[in-house]
Amino acid sequence: MKYVKLIFLSISTTAIVLVSSYLGTKAIAIPPMEDIPEEILRTEIITVGRSPIDGKLLTAAEYAELQTQLQTSPPPKLSTEVRDQIFLIRMRKALLQILPFLGI
């Protein structure tokens, strides 16, 4: 009697697992209808960009002009005191990674 119950339980469990796995594959295989194919997205011409400075929306011409301005203007120089402080902070960070017990 125990063997019959065990066989019935194993067959019913196997059937439930197979049926549930079969039903889930249909939903996974088909992409949603509102999803735009990647081939179409690759050919889309981008006419609006965001400013790397403040994140405002720019047209393509304004974005190209801003990029040329950023490339031609030199980056601002830091004072020697600020550069020294940044160097010391980086050194402290590196030492704390090697010797974590120093960060008390």
Residue pairs with C-beta under 8 A, 6 or more apart in sequence:
46 60
47 59
47 60
48 57
48 58
48 59
48 60
49 57
49 58
49 59
49 60
49 63
50 56
50 57
50 58
51 57
51 58
51 63
51 66
52 66
52 70
53 66
58 66
78 86
95 102
96 102
96 103
